């Protein structure tokens, strides 16, 4: 690897404020704030809006469309009064 061309890859705390979750992992991103982690060290922190704890797909709160109802609504609208 060439020297001095790669970004620093160090530990960063990602914090999901809506879910109250924080996790420590390595990243090339840097936050402007720091936070003290459970090991007593201070790490840069990046606030995220969505994580696996707050994302609707992972939490099971995803909205499921009623496709049968949509099909029936389409048929009623464009059937032209004829029943099949």
Secondary structure as a PSIPRED ss2 file (coil, helix, strand):
# PSIPRED VFORMAT (PSIPRED V4.0)

   1 X C   1.000  0.000  0.000
   2 X C   1.000  0.000  0.000
   3 X C   1.000  0.000  0.000
   4 X C   1.000  0.000  0.000
   5 X C   1.000  0.000  0.000
   6 X C   1.000  0.000  0.000
   7 X C   1.000  0.000  0.000
   8 X C   1.000  0.000  0.000
   9 X C   1.000  0.000  0.000
  10 X E   0.000  0.000  1.000
  11 X E   0.000  0.000  1.000
  12 X E   0.000  0.000  1.000
  13 X E   0.000  0.000  1.000
  14 X E   0.000  0.000  1.000
  15 X E   0.000  0.000  1.000
  16 X E   0.000  0.000  1.000
  17 X C   1.000  0.000  0.000
  18 X C   1.000  0.000  0.000
  19 X C   1.000  0.000  0.000
  20 X C   1.000  0.000  0.000
  21 X E   0.000  0.000  1.000
  22 X E   0.000  0.000  1.000
  23 X E   0.000  0.000  1.000
  24 X E   0.000  0.000  1.000
  25 X E   0.000  0.000  1.000
  26 X E   0.000  0.000  1.000
  27 X E   0.000  0.000  1.000
  28 X C   1.000  0.000  0.000
  29 X C   1.000  0.000  0.000
  30 X C   1.000  0.000  0.000
  31 X C   1.000  0.000  0.000
  32 X C   1.000  0.000  0.000
  33 X E   0.000  0.000  1.000
  34 X E   0.000  0.000  1.000
  35 X E   0.000  0.000  1.000
  36 X E   0.000  0.000  1.000
  37 X C   1.000  0.000  0.000
  38 X C   1.000  0.000  0.000
  39 X C   1.000  0.000  0.000
  40 X C   1.000  0.000  0.000
  41 X C   1.000  0.000  0.000
  42 X E   0.000  0.000  1.000
  43 X E   0.000  0.000  1.000
  44 X E   0.000  0.000  1.000
  45 X E   0.000  0.000  1.000
  46 X E   0.000  0.000  1.000
  47 X E   0.000  0.000  1.000
  48 X E   0.000  0.000  1.000
  49 X C   1.000  0.000  0.000
  50 X C   1.000  0.000  0.000
  51 X C   1.000  0.000  0.000
  52 X C   1.000  0.000  0.000
  53 X C   1.000  0.000  0.000
  54 X C   1.000  0.000  0.000
  55 X C   1.000  0.000  0.000
  56 X H   0.000  1.000  0.000
  57 X H   0.000  1.000  0.000
  58 X H   0.000  1.000  0.000
  59 X H   0.000  1.000  0.000
  60 X C   1.000  0.000  0.000
  61 X C   1.000  0.000  0.000
  62 X C   1.000  0.000  0.000
  63 X C   1.000  0.000  0.000
  64 X C   1.000  0.000  0.000
  65 X C   1.000  0.000  0.000
  66 X C   1.000  0.000  0.000
  67 X H   0.000  1.000  0.000
  68 X H   0.000  1.000  0.000
  69 X H   0.000  1.000  0.000
  70 X H   0.000  1.000  0.000
  71 X H   0.000  1.000  0.000
  72 X H   0.000  1.000  0.000
  73 X H   0.000  1.000  0.000
  74 X H   0.000  1.000  0.000
  75 X H   0.000  1.000  0.000
  76 X H   0.000  1.000  0.000
  77 X H   0.000  1.000  0.000
  78 X H   0.000  1.000  0.000
  79 X C   1.000  0.000  0.000
  80 X C   1.000  0.000  0.000
  81 X C   1.000  0.000  0.000
  82 X C   1.000  0.000  0.000
  83 X C   1.000  0.000  0.000
  84 X C   1.000  0.000  0.000
